[in-house]
Amino acid sequence: MSNILYITASIRSDSESVSRGLGQRIVDGLAAKTGAAITTRDLAANDLPYVSAERFAANLTPAADRTAEQAELAVIADTLIAELQAADTIVIAAPVYNFGPPATLKAWADLVARVGTTFRYTATGPEGLLTGKKAYLAIASGGTPMGSDVDFMSRWLTFFLGFIGITDVELVAADGIMGEGGEEKIAAAQDAAARLAS
C-alpha cells in the first residue's frame, strides 16, 4: 500500500483555508484512486521548534553517538524525516505569507534537511536522497502571482524539495484571490486540484 504525507501550514481552519481545501481535494482524490494510507502533519498546530545551535548539532550527530540531551532534541526531526521517508506521495498545502512560505513551513524544511540522511554532498555538489517520490503543492495567495518575480514561495519550495531528491512536483494555485474575481479563481483551482488527483 502506498503512503501519502499531507502537510498543511495555514493558520486558518479547514473550513476557512483555501490552501487546506485544495490540498484536501488532492489527498481525497489520490486516496480514493490508490487506497493509500494518509499521514497528516499540521504545521500550524504542532508548534515546530526553530533550529538552534544545540538542535543543529544533535541532528548532525549519528543516533548511536547522541547524548541523552541530543537524543531528546533530535526526536522531532527524526519523526519528520521518518514521515518523509515512508511516504510515496507528499501533498503540501500552504498559503503565501508576505511573498514567501509560512515560518512553520520553513522550520519544517530546516528540520528535515539532514546531511547524510535526506541529502549528501558529492564531488559535483549536493545530491538529494529522497528520490522516487511525487509531490503536489496546493498554494493560495491573496495577491502574489505564482511564478512572478515576487513569488518567493513556490520557487523556494520546489527548489527545496528537489534539493532533498523530490523532483517530480506539480502545483495547483489559487493566487491573487483578494483581488477581482477571487471566487472564480478559487473555483478554478479547486477544479484543477480535483483533476490532478483523478
C-alpha positions in Angstrom: 0.0 0.0 0.0 1.2 3.5 -0.8 1.5 6.3 1.7 0.5 9.9 1.4 2.1 12.5 3.7 -0.2 15.5 3.9 1.4 18.7 5.2 -0.6 21.8 6.0 0.6 25.1 7.1 -2.3 27.6 7.1 -3.2 29.3 10.4 -6.8 29.2 9.2 -9.2 26.4 10.0 -10.1 23.7 7.5 -13.4 25.5 6.6 -11.7 28.9 6.1 -8.4 28.0 4.5 -8.2 27.9 0.7 -4.9 26.1 0.6 -6.2 23.4 3.0 -9.3 23.0 0.8 -7.1 22.5 -2.3 -4.8 20.1 -0.5 -7.7 18.0 0.8 -9.1 17.6 -2.6 -5.8 16.3 -3.9 -5.4 13.9 -0.9 -9.0 12.7 -1.2 -8.7 12.0 -4.9 -5.4 10.2 -4.6 -6.6 8.1 -1.6 -9.7 7.1 -3.5 -7.7 6.1 -6.5 -4.9 4.3 -4.8 -6.2 3.3 -1.4 -3.1 4.9 0.1 -2.7 5.4 3.9 -2.6 9.1 4.9 -0.4 10.7 7.5 -1.3 14.3 8.3 1.2 16.8 9.6 -0.4 20.1 10.6 2.5 22.5 11.0 0.3 25.3 12.3 -1.0 23.1 15.2 2.2 21.4 16.2 4.4 24.4 17.1 7.6 23.2 15.5 10.8 24.5 17.1 13.2 26.6 15.2 16.7 25.2 14.7 19.1 26.3 17.5 22.8 25.6 17.6 22.2 22.7 20.1 19.4 21.2 18.0 21.5 21.5 14.8 24.4 19.7 16.5 22.0 17.0 17.7 20.5 16.5 14.2 24.0 16.0 12.7 25.2 13.6 15.4 24.6 9.9 14.5 21.8 8.4 16.6 24.2 6.0 18.3 26.5 8.8 19.4 24.0 11.2 20.7 23.9 12.2 24.4 20.6 11.9 26.2 20.0 15.6 25.7 20.8 15.4 22.0 18.5 12.4 21.6 15.7 14.4 23.1 16.4 17.4 20.9 16.5 15.2 17.7 13.2 13.5 18.3 11.1 15.9 16.3 13.5 16.0 13.3 13.8 12.2 13.4 9.9 12.0 13.3 9.5 14.4 10.5 12.2 12.7 8.4 10.7 9.3 9.0 7.4 10.6 7.7 9.0 11.8 4.5 10.9 8.6 4.1 7.8 6.4 4.5 5.7 8.5 2.0 5.4 7.7 -1.7 3.5 11.0 -2.2 3.8 14.3 -0.4 1.0 16.9 -0.6 1.9 20.3 0.8 -0.9 22.8 1.3 0.3 26.2 2.3 -0.6 29.9 1.9 1.8 32.7 0.8 2.6 35.0 3.8 4.3 38.2 2.8 5.5 36.8 -0.5 7.0 33.6 1.0 6.3 30.5 3.0 4.8 30.5 6.5 7.5 30.4 9.1 6.3 26.9 10.2 7.0 25.5 6.7 10.5 27.0 6.7 11.0 25.5 10.2 9.9 22.1 8.9 12.4 22.4 6.0 15.2 23.3 8.4 14.4 20.2 10.5 14.2 17.7 7.6 17.3 18.9 5.7 19.9 16.5 7.3 23.2 15.8 5.6 23.7 12.1 5.1 20.0 11.3 5.5 17.9 13.4 3.2 20.8 14.8 1.1 24.5 14.4 0.8 27.5 16.3 -0.6 29.3 14.9 -3.5 32.2 16.0 -5.7 29.7 17.5 -8.1 27.5 19.2 -5.5 24.6 18.3 -3.2 22.5 15.2 -4.1 19.0 14.6 -2.7 18.4 11.1 -1.2 14.6 11.1 -1.1 14.2 10.0 -4.7 11.3 8.3 -6.4 8.6 10.3 -4.7 5.9 12.6 -6.1 4.9 15.9 -4.6 1.8 18.1 -5.1 1.8 21.7 -3.9 -1.5 23.4 -3.1 -0.9 27.1 -2.7 -3.1 30.1 -2.0 -2.2 33.7 -2.1 -4.1 36.9 -1.6 -2.1 38.9 -4.1 1.1 37.2 -5.0 1.0 35.7 -8.6 2.7 32.3 -8.7 5.7 32.3 -10.9 6.2 36.0 -10.7 9.2 37.9 -9.6 7.7 38.4 -6.2 6.8 34.7 -5.7 9.3 33.5 -3.2 7.1 30.7 -2.1 6.5 28.2 -4.9 10.0 28.6 -6.4 11.7 28.1 -3.0 9.5 25.1 -2.1 10.1 23.4 -5.4 13.8 24.0 -5.2 14.0 22.7 -1.6 12.1 19.5 -2.5 14.4 19.0 -5.4 17.4 19.6 -3.1 16.3 16.6 -0.9 15.6 14.5 -4.0 11.9 15.1 -4.7 11.9 16.4 -8.3 8.5 15.3 -9.6 6.4 18.3 -8.3 3.0 19.5 -9.5 1.5 22.8 -8.5 -2.1 24.0 -8.1 -2.5 27.6 -7.1 -5.4 29.9 -6.2 -3.4 33.2 -6.4 -4.5 36.7 -6.3 -7.7 35.7 -4.6 -8.1 39.0 -2.7 -8.5 40.9 -6.0 -11.2 41.0 -8.6 -12.6 37.6 -9.5 -11.3 35.9 -6.3 -14.1 33.4 -6.0 -13.7 32.4 -9.7 -10.0 31.8 -9.1 -10.7 29.6 -6.1 -13.3 27.6 -8.0 -10.9 27.1 -10.9 -8.1 26.0 -8.6 -10.5 23.5 -6.9 -11.4 22.0 -10.3 -7.7 21.8 -11.2 -6.9 20.0 -7.9 -9.7 17.5 -8.4 -8.4 16.8 -12.0 -4.8 16.5 -10.8 -5.8 13.7 -8.4 -8.3 11.9 -10.6 
